[in-house]
Amino acid sequence: MNIHLKKCQILPTIMPPLLEQRRIATILTDADGNIAREEAYRDKLLTMKHGLMADLITGKVQVSEKEII
């Protein structure tokens, strides 16, 4: 099935009013910012986890049997 631009141009399209489009854009921009912050936080936690794992593996930090249970 081929869809050509000329055929698409004759299809009726409905767009929300400009104010609503701007509101949608603001919501999506805010969501993108939230995602970026959460990803940065996740990356920070992963960095900390890797550091702690390295400390455990090298014996820098000792864990007693009581702490494991």
Backbone as JSON Lines, residues from 0, in Angstrom:
{"i":0,"aa":"M","n":[0.85,-1.18,0.0],"ca":[0.0,0.0,0.0],"c":[0.89,1.24,0.0]}
{"i":1,"aa":"N","n":[0.71,2.07,-0.97],"ca":[1.48,3.3,-1.07],"c":[0.59,4.49,-0.73]}
{"i":2,"aa":"I","n":[1.08,5.34,0.13],"ca":[0.37,6.57,0.47],"c":[1.23,7.72,-0.03]}
{"i":3,"aa":"H","n":[0.65,8.52,-0.88],"ca":[1.38,9.63,-1.45],"c":[0.94,10.94,-0.81]}
{"i":4,"aa":"L","n":[1.81,11.91,-0.83],"ca":[1.52,13.22,-0.23],"c":[0.27,13.85,-0.82]}
{"i":5,"aa":"K","n":[0.09,13.73,-2.13],"ca":[-1.08,14.34,-2.77],"c":[-2.38,13.76,-2.2]}
{"i":6,"aa":"K","n":[-2.37,12.46,-1.95],"ca":[-3.57,11.82,-1.4],"c":[-3.79,12.27,0.05]}
{"i":7,"aa":"C","n":[-2.72,12.45,0.79],"ca":[-2.83,12.88,2.18],"c":[-3.33,14.3,2.28]}
{"i":8,"aa":"Q","n":[-2.98,15.13,1.34],"ca":[-3.36,16.55,1.38],"c":[-4.87,16.74,1.21]}
{"i":9,"aa":"I","n":[-5.54,15.8,0.57],"ca":[-6.98,15.97,0.38],"c":[-7.78,15.42,1.56]}
{"i":10,"aa":"L","n":[-7.13,14.71,2.47],"ca":[-7.84,14.19,3.64],"c":[-8.15,15.31,4.62]}
{"i":11,"aa":"P","n":[-9.36,15.3,5.14],"ca":[-9.68,16.35,6.13],"c":[-8.93,16.08,7.44]}
{"i":12,"aa":"T","n":[-8.39,17.11,7.99],"ca":[-7.69,16.98,9.27],"c":[-8.27,17.98,10.26]}
{"i":13,"aa":"I","n":[-8.32,17.54,11.49],"ca":[-8.85,18.41,12.54],"c":[-7.71,18.69,13.51]}
{"i":14,"aa":"M","n":[-7.46,19.95,13.76],"ca":[-6.42,20.34,14.7],"c":[-7.06,21.11,15.84]}
{"i":15,"aa":"P","n":[-6.56,20.9,17.05],"ca":[-7.11,21.67,18.17],"c":[-6.74,23.14,18.02]}
{"i":16,"aa":"P","n":[-7.47,24.01,18.7],"ca":[-7.15,25.44,18.64],"c":[-5.72,25.69,19.12]}
{"i":17,"aa":"L","n":[-5.16,26.8,18.71],"ca":[-3.76,27.12,19.01],"c":[-3.49,27.13,20.51]}
{"i":18,"aa":"L","n":[-4.41,27.67,21.3],"ca":[-4.21,27.7,22.75],"c":[-4.1,26.29,23.32]}
{"i":19,"aa":"E","n":[-4.94,25.39,22.85],"ca":[-4.88,24.01,23.31],"c":[-3.58,23.34,22.86]}
{"i":20,"aa":"Q","n":[-3.14,23.63,21.64],"ca":[-1.86,23.1,21.16],"c":[-0.71,23.55,22.06]}
{"i":21,"aa":"R","n":[-0.75,24.82,22.46],"ca":[0.3,25.35,23.34],"c":[0.25,24.67,24.7]}
{"i":22,"aa":"R","n":[-0.96,24.44,25.22],"ca":[-1.09,23.74,26.5],"c":[-0.52,22.33,26.41]}
{"i":23,"aa":"I","n":[-0.83,21.64,25.33],"ca":[-0.31,20.29,25.12],"c":[1.21,20.32,25.04]}
{"i":24,"aa":"A","n":[1.74,21.29,24.3],"ca":[3.19,21.41,24.17],"c":[3.84,21.67,25.53]}
{"i":25,"aa":"T","n":[3.21,22.49,26.36],"ca":[3.75,22.77,27.7],"c":[3.75,21.51,28.55]}
{"i":26,"aa":"I","n":[2.67,20.76,28.5],"ca":[2.6,19.51,29.27],"c":[3.68,18.54,28.82]}
{"i":27,"aa":"L","n":[3.86,18.41,27.52],"ca":[4.87,17.48,27.0],"c":[6.28,17.94,27.35]}
{"i":28,"aa":"T","n":[6.51,19.25,27.31],"ca":[7.82,19.79,27.68],"c":[8.11,19.52,29.15]}
{"i":29,"aa":"D","n":[7.1,19.73,30.0],"ca":[7.26,19.44,31.43],"c":[7.55,17.95,31.66]}
{"i":30,"aa":"A","n":[6.83,17.11,30.93],"ca":[7.06,15.66,31.05],"c":[8.48,15.29,30.63]}
{"i":31,"aa":"D","n":[8.96,15.91,29.56],"ca":[10.34,15.66,29.12],"c":[11.33,16.06,30.2]}
{"i":32,"aa":"G","n":[11.08,17.2,30.86],"ca":[11.96,17.64,31.95],"c":[11.94,16.66,33.11]}
{"i":33,"aa":"N","n":[10.75,16.16,33.46],"ca":[10.64,15.17,34.54],"c":[11.39,13.9,34.19]}
{"i":34,"aa":"I","n":[11.25,13.46,32.97],"ca":[11.95,12.25,32.53],"c":[13.46,12.46,32.62]}
{"i":35,"aa":"A","n":[13.94,13.6,32.16],"ca":[15.38,13.88,32.2],"c":[15.89,13.89,33.65]}
{"i":36,"aa":"R","n":[15.12,14.48,34.57],"ca":[15.53,14.49,35.98],"c":[15.56,13.08,36.56]}
{"i":37,"aa":"E","n":[14.56,12.28,36.24],"ca":[14.51,10.91,36.74],"c":[15.65,10.07,36.18]}
{"i":38,"aa":"E","n":[15.98,10.28,34.91],"ca":[17.1,9.55,34.31],"c":[18.42,9.95,34.96]}
{"i":39,"aa":"A","n":[18.58,11.24,35.24],"ca":[19.81,11.7,35.9],"c":[19.91,11.1,37.3]}
{"i":40,"aa":"Y","n":[18.78,11.04,38.02],"ca":[18.77,10.45,39.36],"c":[19.1,8.95,39.28]}
{"i":41,"aa":"R","n":[18.52,8.26,38.3],"ca":[18.81,6.84,38.1],"c":[20.3,6.63,37.82]}
{"i":42,"aa":"D","n":[20.87,7.48,36.97],"ca":[22.29,7.36,36.65],"c":[23.16,7.58,37.88]}
{"i":43,"aa":"K","n":[22.77,8.53,38.73],"ca":[23.51,8.79,39.96],"c":[23.45,7.58,40.89]}
{"i":44,"aa":"L","n":[22.26,6.98,41.0],"ca":[22.12,5.78,41.84],"c":[22.93,4.62,41.29]}
{"i":45,"aa":"L","n":[22.94,4.46,39.99],"ca":[23.74,3.37,39.38],"c":[25.24,3.58,39.64]}
{"i":46,"aa":"T","n":[25.68,4.83,39.56],"ca":[27.08,5.14,39.84],"c":[27.42,4.78,41.29]}
{"i":47,"aa":"M","n":[26.52,5.15,42.2],"ca":[26.73,4.82,43.61],"c":[26.73,3.3,43.82]}
{"i":48,"aa":"K","n":[25.83,2.62,43.16],"ca":[25.75,1.16,43.29],"c":[27.05,0.52,42.81]}
{"i":49,"aa":"H","n":[27.56,0.96,41.66],"ca":[28.8,0.39,41.14],"c":[29.97,0.63,42.1]}
{"i":50,"aa":"G","n":[30.0,1.82,42.69],"ca":[31.05,2.13,43.65],"c":[30.96,1.25,44.88]}
{"i":51,"aa":"L","n":[29.74,1.08,45.39],"ca":[29.55,0.23,46.56],"c":[29.89,-1.23,46.25]}
{"i":52,"aa":"M","n":[29.5,-1.69,45.07],"ca":[29.82,-3.07,44.68],"c":[31.34,-3.25,44.58]}
{"i":53,"aa":"A","n":[32.02,-2.26,44.03],"ca":[33.49,-2.35,43.93],"c":[34.11,-2.4,45.32]}
{"i":54,"aa":"D","n":[33.58,-1.59,46.25],"ca":[34.09,-1.61,47.62],"c":[33.88,-2.97,48.27]}
{"i":55,"aa":"L","n":[32.74,-3.58,48.02],"ca":[32.47,-4.91,48.59],"c":[33.38,-5.98,47.97]}
{"i":56,"aa":"I","n":[33.54,-5.91,46.67],"ca":[34.34,-6.93,45.98],"c":[35.82,-6.83,46.37]}
{"i":57,"aa":"T","n":[36.33,-5.62,46.52],"ca":[37.75,-5.46,46.86],"c":[38.01,-5.64,48.35]}
{"i":58,"aa":"G","n":[36.94,-5.73,49.15],"ca":[37.12,-5.91,50.59],"c":[37.29,-4.6,51.35]}
{"i":59,"aa":"K","n":[37.13,-3.48,50.67],"ca":[37.22,-2.19,51.34],"c":[36.16,-2.07,52.43]}
{"i":60,"aa":"V","n":[35.0,-2.61,52.14],"ca":[33.89,-2.63,53.1],"c":[33.64,-4.08,53.46]}
{"i":61,"aa":"Q","n":[33.65,-4.35,54.74],"ca":[33.41,-5.72,55.22],"c":[31.98,-5.82,55.68]}
{"i":62,"aa":"V","n":[31.37,-6.95,55.38],"ca":[29.99,-7.2,55.77],"c":[29.97,-8.43,56.66]}
{"i":63,"aa":"S","n":[29.4,-8.27,57.84],"ca":[29.32,-9.42,58.73],"c":[28.1,-10.27,58.36]}
{"i":64,"aa":"E","n":[28.08,-11.49,58.84],"ca":[26.98,-12.39,58.54],"c":[25.67,-11.86,59.1]}
{"i":65,"aa":"K","n":[25.72,-11.18,60.23],"ca":[24.52,-10.61,60.84],"c":[23.89,-9.56,59.93]}
{"i":66,"aa":"E","n":[24.71,-8.8,59.2],"ca":[24.19,-7.75,58.33],"c":[23.53,-8.31,57.09]}
{"i":67,"aa":"I","n":[23.91,-9.5,56.7],"ca":[23.36,-10.11,55.5],"c":[21.94,-10.59,55.76]}
{"i":68,"aa":"I","n":[21.68,-11.11,56.92],"ca":[20.37,-11.67,57.26],"c":[19.37,-10.62,57.55]}
